[in-house]
Amino acid sequence: MKKNQGDVIGSSTSLIERFVIKLNAEFVLNDLGSLNFFLGIEAIRDTTGIHLCQKKYVRDLLSKQGMLKCKSVSIPITPKAIQESTSSYLSDPHEYRVLVGALQYLSITRPDITYVINVASQHMQCPTANDFSALKRILRCLVATPNHGIHIRPCSRLQLSIFSNSDCSGCPLTRRSTSGFCSFLGSNLISWSSKKQPTVARSSIEAEYRSIATAAAEVTWLQFLLRDLQVQLPAALIAYCDNTSATYLAYNHVMHSRSKHIAIDYHFVREKVALGDLTVLHVLTHKQLADVFTKPLSTSKFHFAISNLFLSIPTQLEGGCKPHKSLSPALSAQQSHTKDQETNSPQ
């Protein structure tokens, strides 16, 4: 007999209970109570919110690779790691592909490995010994942080915002750039991405602007989803970019020669801005949280970005740390721009 497992989410406990009673009238149900474990993801509640992690999944993965007690590292990839590999190809790439797939599933709750998994996925066809060593480094990073995950906490203002960024010609083989974004609903990280751009950018402005377009599409979809869930958003969507020229391009109604070849992205973002659906604001480079999704970072920059994404562990877990007390990066950026948004936004 096949059994299906499902979860019910709602804004009211009484509403959920009535829904379960109606389901039970039609189907044979086994109510397991509050969600604790689902599809390899643990949900741990504390006084500050809900912590989502894959601790058991990580330990099972490390055990399978014989790396439970190996020496750990603090970052999953080093700044010098992105270069053309000169080592020999693996005779059998099957193990490499299986490990990449396993780590991709782990990135559901671990945005800190999203970029390096994106890089590893680009070598699935013909991985080299160096590529496999890079995968092993990710596992060594997980040894010290099996409990890390996403922390979701209550927030008073449900502003939907997104940080967008890009490197410039970062791939040593194709010279394509990598787009990255991380979106927030209030103070909570809800989606993130690291993806190589489909074409070569002719300038850093073009690479950054394409990233803004990708981010705008993401928050637009999230807005539609939240409306279906009857979540009311208080204001226009906000996109943060650390490239001043790309930010101004979103407000410029004139098509320049340097931007005419990116017309589709240009008109999509410009239309969103003109309709008042999207506000594009500049953020200082050292506060750009999407950096971690576009390039390898130094140890200090990596941990700054991860701590501000609320990648943490609850206090009751062994080796836990105190909840992050600083203001959410999204809310902090919003507040810092509140006073000068009207006067400094490009026209």
N, C-alpha and C positions, 0 to 999 in steps of 0.2 A: 504494500500500500504506500503510495507516494504522499509525503507530508510536505506542506509548504509553510515557510516561516515568513512572517511579515510584522511590520511595526506600524503603530498608529501614533500620529503626532497631531496635537491640537493646542489651542490657546486656553482650554478649560478642562479641568479634570472631570467635571460632571458631564461635559459634552463627550469626552472620550468614553466614559463609562456607558452612556446611552448608546453610543455607536457600537461598542463591543456587544452590548445586549442584543441589538438588532442583528448583528452578524451571527451571534450565537443561535438566534432563532432560525437561521437558514443553513448554517454549517456547524459541524462539530469542532469546537475550539478548545484550546488549552491555553489559558491566560497565564503567562509567565511573569506577569508583573512589570515593574519598571525596566526599561532597557538597560542591560549591562554589557552585553556582548552580541555583536551582529556582523556576520561576514568577515570575521577576523579583526574587527574594530571594537575596542573596549570603550565604554562610556562610563566615566567616573565622575560622580557628583561631589562637590564640596561647597563651602559657604560662598565661594566667589563665582560659581558657575558649573559648567560641564567640560570635562577634559576628554578629548578623543585621542586615543593612541592605539598602536598595534604592537604592544610589548611582547605578547606571546608569539606573534608572527615574526618579529625581529629575532627573538631567541631561537625559534625553530629554524629560521633561515641560517643563522650563524652556526647552529649545531650541525646542520646538513653540510655546511661548507667546512666544518672542522675549525671554526674560528672563534669559538666562544671565549677562549682565554688568550686570544692574540693581543699584541700591543695595539692600543688605540691611538688615533690621531684626532686632532681638534677640528679639522676642516676636510670636507670630502674631495676637494680638488684644489690644487695649488695654482697661483697665477701663471706659472711657467709651463703648465701641463698642456695648454692648447698649442700644439705644433704638429707638423706632419710627421707621422710615425715612420721610423726607418727599420723597425724590427720585423721579424719574419711572420708570415700569416699562420694562424692556428690550423692544424691539420683537420680538426673537427670543431667547427664553430657552435655545435649544438649546446654545449654547457654554457657558453657565453650568452647565447640567445635566451636560454631558460632563466639565467640569472638576471638579465636585463628585464625580462618580463616580470619576474618576482619583485624586483626593485621598483618597477613602474607602479605596481599595485600598492607598494608601501608609500609611495609619494602622495597617496590620497590624504594622509595625515602628516606628511613630512615635506613641507615646501622647501626645506633646506637642501634636499637632494634632487629637486626638480630639474635644475639646470644641468647637473652632471649626468643625469639619466637621459636628458635630451641629447647631450653630446655622445653618450655611449650608444644610443639608438641609431646614430648616423653611421655606425660601423657594423651593423648586423650582417651585411652581406659577406664581408671579408675582414673579420676582426684580426688584429695582430696580438702578439704577446704583450706589447705595451698597453693595448686597449684592455686586455684581461687584467693586467696589473692595476689599471685605473679603477676597474670594477671592484677589485679586492680592497682598494683604499676606501671605497664607500662603506664596505662592510666593517673595516677597521674603525671608521668614524661612528658606526652604529653600536660598536661594542660598549662605548662609554655613555651612549644616550638611548638605550632601548625604551625608556619611558617617555621620551619626548613626543609631543603631539600638539594639536590645536586646542586652545582654551577658549571656550565660548562663554561670555558673561553678559549679564543684563546691561542694557544701555538706555538712556532716556531719550536719545535723539537718533532716529533711524535714517541718517543721511547716507545715501549710496555714493561712494567715491572710489576712484581707482588711481593707482600710481602706474605710469607707463614709462618704459625706458627701452633703449636699444644700444648695443655696441655698434661699432662701425667697421664693416668688412672683417669681422672677427674670425671667420672660418679660413684656415690657411690653404685649403684646397680650392674652394669655390669663391672666396672673398664675399660671400653673402653675410649679411648682418643677422643678429639674433634679437627678436622682439621678446619682451617680458612684461608682464603686468601682475599686479595683485590688487584685488578689489575688496572693499570693506563695506559692511552694513553696520553703521554706527562705529563701534570700536572693534568689531569682530571681522577677522579675515574669513572670507567666504569663497573666494576662487582665486586661482593663480595659474600662470602659464609661462612656459619658455619654449619658443619655437623659432626655427630658422626661417628667415624671410624667403619667399619664392623666387625673388629676382635680386640681382646685385644693385645696391644703392650707389648712386653717383656722388653722394655727399652725406655728411652726418645729419644734415637737416632732413633729407629724404628718408633716411633710416628711422629717425626719431618720429617723423610725421606718419610714416606707415605704422609705427607702433601705436601712435595716438588713435589712428583709424581702427586698428584691431581692438584697442581698449574700449573705444566708443561702441563698437559692435557688441562687446561683452557686456558692458553695463546696460546697454539698451535691451539686450535679451534678459538680463537679470531684472530690469524694471518691469518688463512684461510678465515675467514669472511671479514677481512679488504682487503685481496687480491681480493675477489669477488667484493668489492666496489671500487676497483682500488686505494686503499690507499697504498702508498709506505712506507715501514718501513725502516729506515736507518741502522739498526744494528741488531745483534742477540738479541733474547729475554733474559731478565734478571730476575732471581728469587732471592729474598733476604730471607735469613734464619738466625736466631740468634743462631743456634746450630752449633758450629764449627765442631764437629765430623760428623754431617749429611752433612755439606757442603763439607768436605773432601771426604766423601764416594761417592759423585757424580763424583769425578775425579779419584777415585781409580779403577784400572783395575783388581784388585785381589779380588776374592770372599772369604771372611772370614767366619768363622763358625758363628759369631754373626750376619751376614747379609744374609746367604744363604736362610733363610726361608722367606725373602722378595724379592725373585729373580725377580718376575715380575716387581715390582716397581723399583727395582735396575737397571735392564737392560733397562727399558724405559727411565729413567732419564740419565743413563750413555750414552746411544746411542745418545740422544739429545745433550749432552755435547760434545761427541766425534765428532759428525758431525758439531759442531760449531753453531748449531741452538739455543742452550741455554747456558747461562752463570749463574752459581750459585755463589752468593757472600754472604759473611757474613755481617750482620748488627748488630749493638749494640742493646742489649735487650731493652734499654730505648727508642730506635728509631724504635722498631718493631711495625708497625701500625696494623698488623693483630692480635695483642693481644686481641683487643676488640671483636674479633669473636670467641675466644676460651675459655674464662674464665671471671668471674666477676672481675672487676677492682675497685680500690679505686676511689674516686671522682676526684682527681687530675689527675691520669693516664687516666681515662675515658675521661675527657674533653681535655686532650692533644691529645689523639688519634683522637677524633672526630673533633677537630679544624683542625688537619692536613689532615683529609680526605675531607676538604672543605665542611663540613656539616654546612651551614650558611644560613642567610636570607639577601635579598637585602635591601639596605638602604632606599628605598622608602616605605617599609612596616612599619606599626606601630610597634615600639619597635625594629626596625632594628639595625644592627650593621655595622660597617665599614667593607669593604671587607678585607679578609685575605691577608696581604701584604708579608708574608714570602714566601720563595721559596717552590715550591711543594715538598713534602717529597720524591716522586719518583725521581724528577730531582736532589734534594739535595743529595740523596744517590748515584745517578749515578755520580755526579760530585766529590763526596768525594772519590770514588773508581777509578776514571779515571787514576790517576797517578800511583797507585800501582796495578791495575788490572792484568797487564801482569806479574809483578814480584811476586805478592803474591797469585795468583790463584794456588790452589793445582795442582800438576801434577801427 
